[in-house]
Amino acid sequence: MLICLTASHKNAGFDMLERLSANAEHAAPRILGGHDSLQGAVVVATCNRFEAYLDLDTPEGASPVAAVHEAIRAVGTVAGLEAEELRTTFGFVHGNAVAGHLFSVASGLESVVVGEGEIAGQVRRSLEQARAEGTTTPELERLFQRASQTSRRVKNETGIGGEGRSLVRLALDLAESRVSDWAQTRVLLVGTGRFAGASLAALRDRGVTDVRVHSPSGRGAKFAANHGIAAVPGGEFAAAAADADIIVTCTTAEHHVVDRALIAVGREELAASAGTVATLPGVASAADPASAAESRQLVIDLGLPRNVAPDVVDMPGVELLDLETIKIHAPLEELGATDAARAIVDHDARAFGDTGEERDLAPAVVALRRHVFDLMDAEIERAKSRGDDDGRTEAALRHMAGVLLHTPMVRSRELARAGEQAAWIDGLEALFGVKPDAGAQAVRADASATPSSTPGSAGAASTDAAGRAEQADAS
């Protein structure tokens, strides 16, 4: 059984998302240690969401509630959050609806900026992380591979991603009113992580030429060389921060990399080097207080956890644009492109569910085919022993076996898609005494381990994970 626990900008505050995101890399292994039925976990953590995709091995009719509670408790332990708080926040998606939800997420339909492009790569990297940690399963592999395929279809077949939507570009759109000439704007990029390349590209699209980069982790020189910009070493960071018209932070650091003290020190250093009182962005000399009202410095914080301390706005002339502010100004969806994208997601989600249900019947199908072909081979050998070796009897028997199996195979697919696999299996045993055996189960396991080429029904998340789990069990 597939289950998704989800917290996003739609149902959780940024403080909680920040805590969850900061500790996401440790969550999946801890989740698997919580309950015997938890076989796999893939965690998707971005600046606007934390989701745990779980693969549960539970007997038919068994309740998933205990496993869900243990998974939530494990996440809470890793993030330092109370399990009860998470239970009342996490949304809960289960069964075939998990595919619809993940496909929608991977396609950018659940993002703050609908259609933003970074999420597809983040979903893909989440699967790679789970592989490295050994927490994925064949079914989770299939789910995430289909999600990547669907996101590519949405990108290629609709206009939803055609304008390069992203949080970075929306942030720069919001900064537009504060910038008189992008070509003259000095920008300091802090970080070389997931948004750094996108930030640099978006800045260049607007005509920015003066961009420098600083990396708290020491990777700034390599990033700068790869992108043709200047790197700022640690000893010059404060002055560079004070000298920039716009600071864009996008690191994965778990501490603030820009704060009031940094800007203050940088201004003092620049003032000392110039031999005068600083008149940098947002700063006025004592003799010219009017210039403070005219000069402004903008700090754009794209990090989660937050890269910028709230006290930075205490410095004269400094404005802060963070993820919460960006969320408030996110544009409305463009209905035509979004509707087309959701149609693709729904189609692929149904196909994923249909394929999974058919795969559940694979052991029984193998057993029936073996039963029929064993009978056929025995009759062919009997005919040959009587001297009938001209091949006509064998051909007739093989044709009859194919005709005999046709209707049961068609009905197996129909019943699987209707969720009535048990009726087909029960009928098989009642009529022929055939039931899936260990050999057929092995065939199914081999098939599950090999990704198929068919990409599930979109599902909505509730506001109470445990409550929805209990409702699902009761139904």
NORLINGI-V922027 format. One line per field, one symbol per residue. psi: psi as a letter, one per 20 degrees, with the letter a starting at -180 (. if undefined). A space follows every 10 residues. Layout:
psi: ???
This chain:
psi: ppqppppaih jqrhgghggg hhjhiigghh ghihqhiohq pppopaijqp popqopnqqp iqpigggggh gghgghggik qphhghhigp rpprbhiggh gghgghijij rgopjqihhg hhgghgghgh ghikjrrhhh ggghghgggg hhggghirjh jhjlprhghg ghghigiiph ohhjpppopo qkbhigghgg ghghhjjphn pqqpohjjjh gggghhjkrq qorhijgggh ghiqhppopl rjqjrpipag ggggghhggh gghijrppla pjpqrhimhh hhhhpqpppo ojqorpipqh ihiippipqp oahhggghjp qqqogghggg ghggggghgg hgggghhhhh ighhgggggg gghggghghg hgghhjjnki igggggghgh ggghigghgg hggghghjkl hhhggghghh gikpqpahgh hhgggghhio prjp.apqqq qrioghghgh gggh.
